[in-house]
Amino acid sequence: MIRQVIYIYMGNIISDLRQRRKLSKKTLAHDLNVDAGTIDKWENGANIRMENVIAIAEYFGVSTDDILGTRQH
C-alpha cells in the first residue's frame, strides 16, 4: 500500500516536470527510449525501476531525491 502511494507521488512529479516543459508523453518517451504507454503508466502510479528514475532525473536536471520525494528542505 505504501509503495503504491510512493509510485503515485513519483508519477505526479514526473507529470508536473513534463508539463512544465510543455512536452508530450510521446516526446518524453522518445527522448527516454521507452514507449509512450510507459510514460502514461508511470504518471499513473506504475512501478518505476531505479534506472528509469535516474534517467528521468538526469533528463530534467533534477536529483533522484526530487523524483522520489525524499529531498530534505
C-alpha positions as CSV (number, residue, x, y, z in Angstrom):
1,M,0.0,0.0,0.0
2,I,2.7,2.5,1.0
3,R,4.7,1.5,-2.1
4,Q,1.8,2.3,-4.3
5,V,1.4,5.7,-2.7
6,I,5.1,6.4,-3.4
7,Y,4.7,5.4,-7.1
8,I,1.6,7.7,-7.4
9,Y,3.6,10.5,-5.9
10,M,6.5,9.9,-8.2
11,G,4.1,9.8,-11.2
12,N,2.7,13.2,-10.2
13,I,6.2,14.7,-10.1
14,I,7.1,13.3,-13.5
15,S,3.8,14.6,-14.9
16,D,4.5,18.0,-13.4
17,L,8.0,18.2,-14.8
18,R,6.9,17.1,-18.2
19,Q,4.0,19.6,-18.4
20,R,6.2,22.4,-17.1
21,R,8.5,21.8,-20.1
22,K,5.4,21.5,-22.4
23,L,6.5,18.0,-23.5
24,S,4.1,15.4,-24.8
25,K,4.2,11.9,-23.4
26,K,5.3,10.8,-26.9
27,T,8.3,13.2,-26.9
28,L,9.4,12.3,-23.4
29,A,9.1,8.6,-24.3
30,H,11.2,9.1,-27.4
31,D,13.9,11.0,-25.5
32,L,14.0,8.4,-22.8
33,N,13.8,5.5,-25.3
34,V,10.6,4.0,-23.8
35,D,7.1,3.5,-25.2
36,A,4.6,6.4,-24.8
37,G,2.4,4.0,-22.9
38,T,5.2,3.6,-20.3
39,I,5.2,7.3,-19.6
40,D,1.4,7.1,-19.1
41,K,1.8,4.2,-16.7
42,W,4.5,5.9,-14.7
43,E,2.4,9.1,-14.4
44,N,-0.5,7.0,-13.2
45,G,1.4,5.2,-10.4
46,A,3.0,2.2,-12.0
47,N,6.3,0.7,-10.7
48,I,9.4,2.6,-12.0
49,R,12.7,0.9,-12.0
50,M,15.6,2.8,-10.4
51,E,17.5,3.0,-13.6
52,N,14.5,4.9,-15.1
53,V,14.2,7.2,-12.1
54,I,17.9,8.1,-12.7
55,A,17.3,8.7,-16.4
56,I,14.3,10.9,-15.7
57,A,16.2,12.9,-13.1
58,E,19.1,13.4,-15.5
59,Y,16.8,14.4,-18.3
60,F,15.0,17.0,-16.3
61,G,18.2,18.2,-14.5
62,V,16.9,17.3,-11.0
63,S,18.1,14.9,-8.4
64,T,16.7,11.4,-7.8
65,D,15.6,12.7,-4.4
66,D,13.4,15.2,-6.2
67,I,11.7,12.4,-8.2
68,L,11.5,10.2,-5.1
69,G,10.2,13.0,-2.9
70,T,13.0,12.4,-0.4
71,R,14.8,15.7,-0.6
72,Q,15.2,17.4,2.8
73,H,14.5,21.2,2.7
